[in-house]
Amino acid sequence: MSVYPVIMSQTNFVHRDNLTYPYEERGLQFGDGVYEVIRIYNGKYYLLEEHINRLFRSAEAIKIELPFSKDEITTLLQELLEKNSMSTDGKLYMQASRGTAPREHTFPTDVPANVYAYMEDFPRNLKNLSDGVSTITRRDVRWENCYIKSLNLLPNVIAKQEAKENGSYEAILHKDGVVTECSSSNVYLVKDGKVYTHPTTNNILHGCVRMRIEKFARDFDIPLIEEPFSISDIATADELFLSSSTSEVLPIVKVDNDTISNGRPGKITKRLQEAYELDANLIKHKV
């Protein structure tokens, strides 16, 4: 597959080998920007509208004026799909920074935002989805505006790396023992037929897949309670799972040294997985 990043602020397409960035780009020097990762299934975007809406919310929260409307960016992203002849499963990364200007902490004036996007193949990890994954726990040391999908991800990167070094998939983050989310996903605990997850405050990212999970739970009359749970609750959980655009609905079967229930994905997690696959047109039968 050929890959053509799109420089949205200039609305032109450039092959990735010819893409350059100036050294005074504020996303590089300050992390002064926002981003989105959008899942692609069989050559079609999944939850595109939700991701675009969140991009605009994040940009507004840090006072970046995007150089296009929601309709215009939707059209450009569809054109990017066509230019890449994308017909398989993949993902799109899109980033907007405050632009290029001499390095000053204060915002530059009359400087257009830099926006680009690219896509790549990204097959589904069917083994993880079927068997579940292990995680570790780490203290949440991030800033207090995690609802903004900003480029400032160093604490997330460190937590994710520590998970990898421990042979795990993810790191479950907590503030004083209260679970917030994972390093790159939302997290849920199932107990007595009810799903618990952290409320949509500024301390977590309001995930697009999370919003879909809330809908699935309503459809199946599964109580989904936006109520924090603690690290100590995990040991007695019936099920545990996480969600994100790249992880989908992913069972967690081990946390640190503790096995969750019988060490296999639970029935509620499986039901939500199947609902996700149906919603994304990955399966054709009814849940």
Buried (B, 14 or more C-beta within 10 A) or exposed (E): EEBBBBBBBEBEBBEEEEEEEEEBBBBBEBBBBBBBBBBBBEBBBBBBEBBBBBBBBBBEBBEBEBBBEEEEBBEBBEBBBEBBEBEEBBBBBBBBBBBBBEEEEEBBEEEBBBBBBBBBEBEBBEEBBEEBBBBBBBEBEBEEEBBBBBBBBEBBEBBBEBBEEEEBBBBBBBBEEBBBBBBBBBBBBBBEEBBBBBEBEEBBBBBBBBBBBBEBBEEEEBEBBEEBBEBEBBEEBBBBBBBBBBBBBBBBBBBBEEEBBEEBBBEBBBBBBBBBBBBBEBEEEEB
